[in-house]
Amino acid sequence: MQIMIVDDERIIRESFFHWFQKSGHTVETAASGAEALDKLTQAPFDLLFVDIKMPGMDGIELLAAVKERYPETLVVIITAYGSIESAVNAMKIGATDYLVKPFKPDQLSLVMEKVAQHQKRSSEYNYLKGRLEKITRFDNIIGQSAAMTAVFEMIAEVADSDASVLLAGETGTGKELIARAIHAKSPRANLPFIAINCGAIPDTLLESELFGHQKGAYTGATHDRKGFLEVVGGGTLFLDEVGEISPKMQVDLLRVLEDKTVTRVGSRRPVSVDFRLVTATSRDLDAQIDAGHFREDFYYRINVIQIDIPPLRQRKADIQLLADHFLKKLCHETTKRVDRISPRALQLLEAYDWPGNVRELENAIERAMVLSKSRMLDEADFAFLQPPGKAAAHGPALRDMEKHHILDILDQYGWNITQAAKALGINRVTLHKKIRRYQLKAGSRDNQ
Ligand SMILES: Nc1ncnc2c1ncn2[C@@H]1O[C@H](COP(=O)(O)OP(=O)(O)OP(=O)(O)O)[C@@H](O)[C@H]1O
């Protein structure tokens, strides 16, 4: 065990130190409550022996602070004969046991037995908690908020059918993960799952990727090639950012969905196809329809069932679970031993806005872990997260200026993404990312 002795009397610290070191424990000492708290921020401790009477912060105050910040750390109170009452009070606020001075080694052994029993009970508790955690995850999707539980239920309900599903949610909310879960729970689970990000591929390439082409259809088409609509062969086709598909291709896809046949580019011979369609969007398709960028008939075809995935800031109950999950996952993938997040750091994570949602949380945990020097991630490890509202305190932030400039250019080019991206000197994918990040919409200038 990692043990710390907190006592202002050097002789007590030293006698404990030798006794525990002989028993094979790792021991640290601190001469005051403040020193103990400082050491706790540097490394985790399993057990603290704390003298009640100390100048400055006394043992009871230290106990309260430890229980608040490090609830898993056990505390044994050391008290003088005659002040047992305060030791009993200490037990009420979370001490595991108490030891009366002066004491003999076998009394210390008895206390250690009690500590061991306590640890056994808490590991049983953690085991049960682990089992509960299994219930709060659904096919690798973590969540315990009411919103995510409703999403899990929807997945289970729709998986069996062949109905087209539209997943609507901001970037990084887990749409692809959910699409994969729908496929994994469906009767098509043993057939391919193909994911295509329609926002990242130029239109002509997307056409040839989806529909395939006949030899000679264009320069460079040196042989016949099947598109994904054929290759998917009975499986699930996931079209991410479906709002980016051009109106022409929407018509072509609508035909495929109605006829269940596909005609390769440059060919006239239709081939039968079979697949289940799952699509996702981070944009408001209703607004896109109103703006004339998205076809209503195609929309109804892909949106037989819609699952809305709420942004992370609207399901704070999931943050701790997700943060622990990523911590465990990253620990497993690296050699770094970081296994806890301090309660204050968690408070900070819960207060943050998460514009990039779960993906941003995963990246934040990874970044904090790489830089952290202790086994526990603390508030300071997440200093790179801008607290909500802080940017506004110093006039318009760079972020706001960028947002308004992009909106100006988009309006100027009638929301033609290709032309606006060119004018801004960035590529289309980057522009789409910024539109999503700033949640820009046609006509949203009026609400700025
Ligand atoms: N509920 C969750 N549980 C565990 N991991 C999650 C969860 N939601 C998202 N993730 C993880 O966050 C990352 C982003 O998820 P995903 O790619 O599914 O989001 P998305 O909504 O499809 O994003 P985009 O719209 O940008 O494509 C992935 O690494 C994914 O594994």
The ligand as an SDF file (V2000), in Angstrom:
LIG
                    3D

 31 33  0  0  0  0  0  0  0  0999 V2000
  -21.1790    7.2400  -26.2690 N   0  0  0  0  0  0  0  0  0  0  0  0
  -19.9060    6.9960  -26.6100 C   0  0  0  0  0  0  0  0  0  0  0  0
  -19.2090    6.0570  -25.9550 N   0  0  0  0  0  0  0  0  0  0  0  0
  -17.9110    5.8090  -26.2680 C   0  0  0  0  0  0  0  0  0  0  0  0
  -17.2440    6.4420  -27.2400 N   0  0  0  0  0  0  0  0  0  0  0  0
  -17.8980    7.3930  -27.9380 C   0  0  0  0  0  0  0  0  0  0  0  0
  -19.2590    7.7120  -27.6690 C   0  0  0  0  0  0  0  0  0  0  0  0
  -19.6570    8.6680  -28.5240 N   0  0  0  0  0  0  0  0  0  0  0  0
  -18.5930    8.9470  -29.3010 C   0  0  0  0  0  0  0  0  0  0  0  0
  -17.5310    8.1760  -28.9570 N   0  0  0  0  0  0  0  0  0  0  0  0
  -16.1810    8.2290  -29.5560 C   0  0  0  0  0  0  0  0  0  0  0  0
  -15.9840    9.5750  -30.0020 O   0  0  0  0  0  0  0  0  0  0  0  0
  -15.3890    9.6090  -31.2820 C   0  0  0  0  0  0  0  0  0  0  0  0
  -16.3170   10.2910  -32.2700 C   0  0  0  0  0  0  0  0  0  0  0  0
  -17.4560    9.4770  -32.5240 O   0  0  0  0  0  0  0  0  0  0  0  0
  -18.1040    9.3050  -33.9780 P   0  0  0  0  0  0  0  0  0  0  0  0
  -17.0560    9.3210  -35.0450 O   0  0  0  0  0  0  0  0  0  0  0  0
  -19.0270    8.1570  -33.9270 O   0  0  0  0  0  0  0  0  0  0  0  0
  -18.9030   10.6890  -34.0190 O   0  0  0  0  0  0  0  0  0  0  0  0
  -19.7310   11.3140  -35.2340 P   0  0  0  0  0  0  0  0  0  0  0  0
  -20.9490   11.9150  -34.6360 O   0  0  0  0  0  0  0  0  0  0  0  0
  -19.9140   10.3070  -36.3130 O   0  0  0  0  0  0  0  0  0  0  0  0
  -18.7460   12.4740  -35.6800 O   0  0  0  0  0  0  0  0  0  0  0  0
  -18.7180   13.2510  -37.1150 P   0  0  0  0  0  0  0  0  0  0  0  0
  -20.0630   13.8830  -37.2960 O   0  0  0  0  0  0  0  0  0  0  0  0
  -17.6470   14.2870  -36.9020 O   0  0  0  0  0  0  0  0  0  0  0  0
  -18.3840   12.2300  -38.1360 O   0  0  0  0  0  0  0  0  0  0  0  0
  -15.0710    8.1670  -31.6440 C   0  0  0  0  0  0  0  0  0  0  0  0
  -13.7600    7.8640  -31.2450 O   0  0  0  0  0  0  0  0  0  0  0  0
  -16.0680    7.3760  -30.8230 C   0  0  0  0  0  0  0  0  0  0  0  0
  -15.5810    6.0930  -30.5520 O   0  0  0  0  0  0  0  0  0  0  0  0
  1  2  1  0
  2  3  1  0
  2  7  2  0
  3  4  2  0
  4  5  1  0
  5  6  2  0
  6  7  1  0
  6 10  1  0
  7  8  1  0
  8  9  2  0
  9 10  1  0
 10 11  1  0
 11 12  1  0
 11 30  1  0
 12 13  1  0
 13 14  1  0
 13 28  1  0
 14 15  1  0
 15 16  1  0
 16 17  2  0
 16 18  1  0
 16 19  1  0
 19 20  1  0
 20 21  2  0
 20 22  1  0
 20 23  1  0
 23 24  1  0
 24 25  2  0
 24 26  1  0
 24 27  1  0
 28 29  1  0
 28 30  1  0
 30 31  1  0
M  END
$$$$
